[in-house]
Amino acid sequence: MILTHNVHLVVNTLKSISSRYAPSRILSFNSAHVFKTLQLLKRDGHVSRLLLINELGLGEGSIKTLIKHLKMEKLIITTQKGTIMTERGEKIFEEMSQYICSETQVPKSSISIAEYNHAILLRNLKFAIKQGVEQRDAAIKMGAKGATTLMYNDGKFLIPGSKFNALKEEKAIEKLLKENLKPIENDIIVIGSDDNNYITAEFASKSAALQTLENHEDHKGLEFIIR
């Protein structure tokens, strides 16, 4: 499977939104926060700054900057009801949703390594995974304990680069992932984990998922933005 040209452009758009416009302070949000904001807008139709503060775990100043950057890229507009997505924002979200398909909370287990764990499914992206190290590193950069990457093959959740069934002794976790994520052949599951709070685990998995798309060799060198 080759990633579509559009998804490359979308990843760059998310990066642009989470980049500084010089001169400015170092930003406290990244592409994962941008994607979560679009998810909330899709779910609720419109969002308030207070909701974003609570859901994203960011301060008011960071939320104001995030909204400003989203407006600059024409992904949102502000109305009397709150912030809503534009048609362009809807298109970008729908494109990302073809690859980042479903998410779920996961209890602590031998494979979900911390008190708080969040799993995210990447559709048919087995080709983009090596050993899961890039996903782990992306999660750690978000302040999380780490991330576990699994490949779905022949009804089993395998460790990348092996045929080891990671959930052979974790039938409850296996059932939860199958029911909540609905994986198909060659899907990837990334589980972000943190000992302190669930928000960090969620953003760790989102960051790892987006990093997987961004780092794929077919994406290197593309520096375009959807207009």
N, C-alpha and C positions, 0 to 999 in steps of 0.2 A: 504494500500500500504506500502511495506517495501522498504526502500532505498537499492539499490544494493550494494554489497560489493565494487565494483569499485568506487562508488561515495564517500564512506568513505575514501578510499585511496587517492582520488583526493583532498578532503578537507585537509587531512593531508599534502599533497604535497604543496598546497598553503600556509599552515601555516609554513612549513619548509622554503619555499622561503622567507617569510616575518619575519623570526626569525634571531636573531643575531648569528654570528659565533664568539665566544669569542676568544680573547678580541676585542670588537668593540663598536662603539657608538650605542646609542639607535636609531633604525630605524624610519624614518618618513613616511614609507609606510607600508601597511598591505595587507591582502589577497584580499581586494577589488581592490587595485591598480594592483595586479598581474593579477586578472581576467580581468580587463579593458585592460591591456597590451595584453593579449591573444586575446581579442575581436578586438583590433586594428590590430593585426597581421593577424587575420582571414579575416578582412575586406579589408585590403590594400595589403596583401601579404608580405610586408616588411615595416619597420618603421625606422625613424631616431630618434636620441636623441632629436632633437629640437621638433619633433612632440610629443614625449612622455612628454617632459617638459610642452608643451602647454595643452595637453589633460589630463594629470594627476595632473597638478598643483603643481609639485614638482621641486626642484632645480636640477642643473646639477649633483651635488655630489650624491644626492639620486638616480637619474636616473642611474648613473654609477654603484652604488651598486646594484640596482634592476636588471640591466642587468647581472652583475656578478653572482648574486644568481640564476637567471634563467638559465644561462649557467652551473652552478654547478649541477643543477638538470636535465640538458640535455633537457630543453624545447625549447631552442633557439640556433642558431649559428649566427655569424656575417660574412657577405659577403661584397663585394665591393658595392653592392646595398643598404646595410643596414642590419638590424636584421631581421631574418626570423625564423619561427617555425620549429622545428624538427618533425619527425613522432610521437615521444612521446608527444610533445606539442600538436599536432593535436588531439591525442587520448584523452588527458586530457580535452581539450577544448570541444570536442564533447560529452564527458560524462557529463560535467557540463551543456551543452546546453540542455540536456534532461530534466533538472529540472528548470534551469533559462532560460526561453524560449523567452521572448520578453520584451521590455522596451519602454517607451514613456515619453515625457515631458507633464506635466499637468499644466494648468493655476490655479491660486489661486481660491479657493472656500471654502465652509463650511467644506469640508473633506480634502482638500489639504491646509494646514494651514499657509503657508508662501508665500512670493513673488515668490520663485523658488521651483518647485516641480518635482520630477522624480519618475515615477512608474515602478515597475519591477514585472513580473509575475513568480510565482513558481508553476510548474505543479503538480497538484494532491497532494499537501502537506498539505491539511486541517488537517490531523492527527498530524502534527508537531506544530500546533499553539494552544496556550492556550488562553490568553487574549490580546496578542499583546504587552505586556510589554517588553519582551526580544527584540523585533524588535525596539521599541521606544528607549530603552537604548542603543542598538548598534548604532543607528543613532546619538544620543546625544554624544556618545564617539567620533564620527567622527567630532564633532564640529557643527553639524546641530541643528536646532530648535527641531526636533523630527521626528517621523514617524507614519503613520496611516496604520493599517493592516485591510484588507477586505477579506472576504471569498466569493467565487462565488458559489451560490447555487440556483438552479431553476430559472436561468436568472437574479438573483438579487445579489447585492454586500452587504453582511451582515457584521455587527460588530461581531467579534469573541465572542462566548459564548452567542449569542442572535439571535433573528429572525428579528432584526431591519434592515430595508432596508436603508442603509446609504445614498443612492443616489436617494431616492424617489423624492426629490425636486431639484435634480441636473441632469436634463435630458441631458444637453450638456456634462457634465463630464461622465455620464453613457455611452452615445453614443461613446465618444472618447475612453474610456477604452475598450469597446467591439470591436470597429473597429481596434484599434491599437495593442491591446494585444491578442485579440481573445481567451478569457478565455473559459474553459470548466468546467463541474461540478467538484467541490472540489478543484479548483485552488485557490491560494492565491495571492493577490496583496498587495505589500508593497509600500507605497508612502513616500519617503524621502523628507523633507522640510527644507528650509533655507531662511532666510531673506536677506542674503548678496550676495550669488552667486550660480549659477546653478551647478558648479562642486561639491560643498559641498553636495548639495541635491542628486546628482547622486551617489556619493560615500557613502552617508548615506544609500540609498536604497540598494546598492550592499552589503555593510557591513551587513545590517540587513538580507538580503537574505542568505548570506553565514553563518551568525550566526545561522540561522534557521536550516540549514543542520548540522552544527557542533554540536549544542546543543541537537539534538534529542537523546533520550535515547538509540536507537539502535546503535548509533555511539560511545557512551562512552566506554573508555577502549581500543579502537583500535588505535594503534600507528604505523601503517605500512606505507611504502612509495612505490609507484609504481616504478618499475625498468624496 
